[in-house]
């Protein structure tokens, strides 16, 4: 560890725990039943750790602190690295971390970090005066002493965020769904007739060639509760996904997932020889969930702050709820989720390289 950094820790009551890992150091401080720990990962002094190596080391150190101290520790990770990708390679949404860039003499302060470590901030900023002061609101701020405009590192990474662009496609889809609902339920007052003309029914599609129903059924809903639930979820996760993958890709993904969801529903009902009508945006919404699932597994950098636990919980709970309701088209949900996952795999080909050059 750099001598100046070690001195800052000592001045604030931390003591260093000797480790046999060249790249990692541990400093701890106890105050009654409260404890603090700073884990420093120095990629300048040693090799870059892989995600698997870091997780293993972290688990060992957290286990050591749990056994050795009587207090609960939520550690701050201090990453010393020139590689801007290291933070996203190593840490997940539960980790508090700051980063030091030695060649640029700056400290990247993640203000969403635990406030208990704020006492270390000013001393470290004096050591690295070219640092970034990062706002939890995501706006630009000036460098500590340099006066130059700095890149946004926030807002808080523990919550989903996008690239800041207005998600006009998703907002348009939400608006169109609401408009269709208002027209069919409050203006035309012909709900049953609308369902008969535009909802999805495999016999109408196959025997009469009414393939348009695969699209029109996505914008119809069976009551205020139905559309409110769907639009609330879509407004949240759809906006985030559009901001991550772009407007055109999002449009392709949403409509493609909805159509595949409809096809899955048709095939299932054809096999059962059931003559039912299906409507609603949930198949396409499950496509958005499937897309986010792909991103958190394979392209976490573009997952908008979501993690795999959040997305899997969302998918599993929603599917479970559907299977307990006989009126829900579960095959559309499953088909939409799978379609969203696979379509995202195709749409992301070449996308990561393009984004990294911008």
N, C-alpha and C positions, 0 to 999 in steps of 0.2 A: 504494500500500500504506500502511496505517496506520503512522505513525512509530514507535510502540511495538513493533510486530511486526518492522519492519525492524531496529530496534536489537537485538532479541533475536537475530536471525540474525547480525548483525555481531559481537556479543559471543561467539558460539559458532563463529567462524571462517568463516562463510559470506560470500561476496561476491555482489553483485547484478549480474546480466547485463542490460544495457539492451535492452529490447524495444520494438517499435513498436505493441504491442497494449495498449490502455488498461486492459482488464479483467484482464490476466495479467502476472505478474512471475515471474522465475526467480532463485533464489539457489542457489549451488553451493559445495561444500567438498570439498577433496581431502586425503587422508591416505595418502601412499604410493600403493599400487595400489588403494586403496579410495576411493570417491567417494560423495557424498551430494548430493541435489538436492531443493529444496522449490519446487513450482510453486503459486503463489497465484492463485486465481481470485476476483476481487473484484467481486461483482455489485452492491455498493453504489456503487462508483466508476463502473461502466459498465453496459451492458445485459446481460441474461441471455443466455448462449450456448445455442445449440441443440446437440443431441447431435452433429450432423454437424460444426458449427463446432469443438466441443471436440475431437473425434477428429482433425480436420485439424490443429489447433494442437498437440495432444499429439504427433502423429506428426512434425511439423516440429521440435518442441523435442527429442524423443528422438533424432531424426536429427542435430540440431545437436550435442547432447552426445556422441553416439557419434563424430562426426567431430572434435570439439574436444578431447576428453579421452581419456586412455589407460586409464581405469577404467570398469568397468560400473556403471551407475546404475539403481537401483530407486527412483523418486522418490516423495516424499510430496506429496499434493495437499492444500492448505489452502484450503478453500472459505469465503469470507466472504459470507454470504447470509441473508436473512430468509425465504426460500422453502424449506420443509422438503422439497419435492419435487425440488429442484435436484440433490441428491446422487444420487438414484436415476435422474434424467434423464441426468446426465453420465457417471457412473462405471460401470464393470463390475466383475466379481468379482476381476479381477486388480489393480485399483487400490487403493493404500493412501491413505486420506483421513481428514482431520479437518475439522470445521466450526465456524466462529465465528458466533454470532448476536449482532450488535452491540446491538440494541435490548434484549436480555435480559442483556447483559454476560456471556455464557457461552461456554465452549469445549466442544464435543462431541468427546470423545477416543475414537477407535476403537482399542481395545487390541489388536486383531488386526494393527495396522499394524506395519511393520518396526521391530524394537527399536532399530535404529540411531538413530532419531529421538527416543528417549525423553528425551534431554538437553534437548530443546526444550519438553517438556511442562510442567514446573514453572514456568519463566518465563512461558509463555503463560497458564497457569492463574492466575498472580498478576495478569496483565493483565485476565483475565476470570474473576473469582473465583466467579461464579454458575454455573460450568460443570458439565457432566455428566461424571462419572467412570464410564465404561462398563465393565462386567465382561464378560470373555470367556465366562463361564458363563451369562450372560443374566439374572442376578438383579438386583433393584433395589438401588441404592446411594444414599447421600445426596449431595446437591450439595456442592461443595467447601467453601463457607462458609455457604451459605444454610440448610442443614439440611432442605431440602424434598425430598420423594420425587421421583425423576426417572424418566423413561420409558426403557424398555429400548431400546438401539440395537443391541446384540449379541444372540445370540452371533455368532461369527465368520462374516462374510458370504461367506467363501470356500467354505463348506460349506452344503448345504441345511438350512434350518430351517423350522419351521412356526410356528403362533401359540401353541404351548404346550398346547393342548387335547389330551386323550388321544384318539387316533384309534380310537374304539371300533368303528366300522363296519368299518374295515380289519382290525383285530385279530379281530373276529368272523368276517370272511370267511376269514382265514388259519386260525383255529381250526376253522371248519366244514370247510374242505378237509382239514385234518389228521385230524379226526374221521372224515370219510367214508373217508379212506384207511385208517385203522386198522380201521374196521368191515369194509370190503370185502376187505382183504388179510390181516387177522389174526384176525378174529372169524368172519365168514361163510365165508371161504376158498372163495369162489365167484367168482373173478375173471372168468372167461369168461362166466358167467351174468349177472353184473352189467353187463358191457360190452354183452351182447346186449340187456339190458332198458333200459339208461339212457344208453348212449353215443350220439353223434350219427351218424345214418345217413339219407341223404336218402330212400331208398326207404321206410324205416319212417315217416318224417315225412310224406312226400307221399302215399304210397299207403294208409297206415294211420292218418293223422292224429295221430301221436304227437309233437305239438309240444312237449310238456314236455321232450323230449330236448335242446332248445336251451338249457335251463337246467341240467338234471341233468348233462349232459356237462361243464359247467364245473367241477364239484366232484369229478370222477373223475380219477385219475392212474394211469399204467402203471408203477408201481414207485417205490422209495424215491428214486432219483436224480432221477426226473422231478418228483416233488412237492417235493423239497428245493430244486432249482434254481428252480422257480416261486415257492415261498413265500419264499425268501430275497430275490428281486427285489421281490416284491409287498410284503413287510413294509417294505422300505426306501422305495421310491418311492411306494407307495400311501399310507403313513402321512403322508408329506409333503404329497401332493396333498390328502388329506382335511382336513388342518389348514389348507390354504390356501382351499379352496372350500366347506368345510362338509360335514356328515354326509349330509344329504339329497341334495345335488348329487352327492356322491361315490357314493352308492348307485345313483342313477340312471345315472351315467356308467359305473360298473363293470358293472352288469347289462346296460345298453343296449349297451355295446361288445361284451360277450361274446355277446349274442344276434345282433348284426349280424355278428360274426366267424363265428358258426355258419352264418348264412344265406349268407355269402360262400363258405364251404367247401362248403355244399350245392350252390350254383349251379355252382361249378367242377366238382365231382364228377359232377353231373348231365350237364354238357356232355361230360365225358369218358366218361360211362357206367361209372364205376368204383364198385363196391360196397364202400366202406370204412367203418370205424367210427372216429370221432374223439372224443377226450376230452382234458381238461386245461384249466387256467385261463389258458393263454398268450394266447388271443385277447383276453380281458378285460384281461390285463396289458399287452398292446400298446395297448389303449385308454387305459390310464393313461399310457403313454409318449406317445401322440398328444395327450392332454390337456396334458401338460407341454410338449410341443412348441408347442402353441398359446399357452400362457402365456408361454414365453420369447420368443416372437416378438411377441405383441400385448399382453400384460399382464405385463410382466416384474416388476412390483411384487408380483405374487401368485405368482411362480414358485418361491418357497421357497428362493431362493439358487442354483437351477440356472441354467446358461447354455446357449445354443443349441448350443455345441460339445459339451457333455457329453451332451445329449439326442440330438443327431444321431448322435454316436458310438455311443451305446447302441443306438439303433434300427438303424443300418446294420450294426453288428457282429452283432447278434442275427439280423437278417434274413439276412445273409451266411452265418452258421453254419447257419441253417435250410435254406437252399438247397443246402447241401453234405450234407444229411442227408435221404435219400429218405423217411424215416418221419415227417418233420415236416410239419404242415399249414400250409404257407406262406400259402395264401389266407386262412386264418383270421387269421394274424398281420397281413397287409396290411389286411384288412377291419376288424379290430379297431382298428388304428392310425388309419385314416381315420375310423372312427366316433368314436373318442375325440377326435380333432381337431375334427370338426364338432359333436359334442354339446357340447363345451366352449364353442365359439363361441355356441351357443344358450343354454347355462346361464349364461354370463357376462353376458348382456344385463341391464343394470340392476344387476348385482352390484357393479361398481366404484363406482358412485355411492353405493350403500348402504354399502359398507365405508368410503368416505371421509367419511361423515357420522357414523360411530360414534366 
